[in-house]
Amino acid sequence: MAEQTQRLSQTMDTSAESALDALFVVVTQAYLEYPALRPIFNEREAIGPIPALDIDMTYRANALAEALLDAMDRSMIFSDRGLSSASAALDAWIIDSFRHSGFLRAWFTHHSNWYGSKLGALMVKATAELEIPPAGRVESAG
């Protein structure tokens, strides 16, 4: 019985990882097809200010934000179910994603009731980190 339980657990881990991998493929494909989406979700990659979005790009960005947040939320659910190998390394990525995308933060805030509390807690952590001045930053006097 213990061996069956272990095999079932491994199968669930593999299934969880496959589901997340599929979502990441969707995100990667969106970035490849529409490179202008990338700086919306990682402002560090923007060359100059992020341009205003037309209606088509707004719909694409909304769909991508939903896919990203669904993947993030799903990883939190897997962790809650003891499938930590599927999500253990994702917290830093989630926080970084929130920290470097005002669009993603705004989209999450507008739809926060769709997602679990752990994802909300990571959003709060990322937002708090935005308010902390970078280490080593010297404030000008006067």
Secondary structure as GFF3:
##gff-version 3
##sequence-region A 1 142
A	DSSP	alpha_helix	2	33	.	.	.	ID=ss1
A	DSSP	three_ten_helix	35	37	.	.	.	ID=ss2
A	DSSP	alpha_helix	38	41	.	.	.	ID=ss3
A	DSSP	three_ten_helix	43	45	.	.	.	ID=ss4
A	DSSP	alpha_helix	55	80	.	.	.	ID=ss5
A	DSSP	three_ten_helix	84	86	.	.	.	ID=ss6
A	DSSP	alpha_helix	90	99	.	.	.	ID=ss7
A	DSSP	alpha_helix	102	110	.	.	.	ID=ss8
A	DSSP	three_ten_helix	112	114	.	.	.	ID=ss9
A	DSSP	alpha_helix	117	131	.	.	.	ID=ss10
###
